[in-house]
Amino acid sequence: RPRPPPGLVDVLTAPPAQALVGTCGVLGILLTKLGDRPAFQVALPIASFAVFAILTDAGSGSSKLRKAACVAALCIGAINLIEICVLSGEGIAKVHEVNESSSSQVGVVVVGATFGGWLGAQPSKDLSLRWQALTLSLLLLLAVGVDVIRWAREKASGVPFVPWPHPFGIPLCLGYALASTGCWRWRSVDVALWLPS
C-alpha cells in the first residue's frame, strides 16, 4: 500500500516550521524592551540555540530536545518569579515601566503565543500529553504568581497596578489550543483521506 504524502500536520511539525515559530519568539524579545528583563535575557540564547538545533537537524525529532525545551521554559518562568521577589522598590518601578510599554506587551503576546503554538503542535509520540499539560499548567501558575507578587509589591511601593487580561497566559493557552486542536483535526482529515472506502 503506498504511503500517504505529507499532510498538514507533517508540514507544521517539520523542522522549517518549528524553526520559524522559534524565530518569531526570538524576534519578540529582540525587537521589544523584553531584553531588559533577566528572564528574557536567559530565554534569548536558549531560543536561538533551539532554532539552530532544529535547522541543523541536530534534534528536530528528538524527544529529549522537546522535554529540554519545556524544562527551559519553566526555568525562565521561575527566574521571572525570583526577580520579582528580590527586586528593590526602584527595580519594581522599572519593571512596571517596561511592562506598561506597548512594545513589551506585544513581545509578551508573541512569546506566549509562539511557545503555546509550538507546544500544542508536538505529536504525542514525541512529547506526551502529560508533559504538555504539566508544562502549560506550571507556566500559567508561574505567570499568575508573578502577577500576584508584582501587584502586592507595586501597591506597597505606591505604583498603580492596572489589571488586564494576562498578556502571556491568554496567548499561551490560545496558541496551544489552536495548534493542538488544528493538528488533531488535520491529522483526522489526513487519515480519513487514506482510509479504504
Number of C-alpha atoms within 10 A of each C-alpha: 3 5 6 10 9 10 13 16 21 17 12 17 18 15 20 16 16 22 22 15 20 23 18 18 24 23 14 25 25 16 13 18 20 24 18 14 18 13 20 23 15 16 21 19 12 17 21 16 13 23 22 16 16 23 17 11 13 12 16 21 14 14 17 13 18 21 17 13 18 21 14 16 22 18 17 21 23 19 18 19 20 13 18 19 14 10 15 13 15 10 13 21 18 15 19 17 12 18 18 13 13 12 17 21 20 19 26 26 20 24 25 25 26 27 24 27 23 23 26 28 25 23 17 13 8 14 20 14 15 10 16 19 13 13 20 22 14 15 23 20 14 20 19 16 17 20 17 12 14 20 19 14 20 18 12 11 14 11 16 12 15 7 8 6 8 16 20 22 23 16 22 27 20 17 23 25 17 16 22 20 14 16 21 16 14 16 16 12 14 18 12 11 11 12 7 5 5
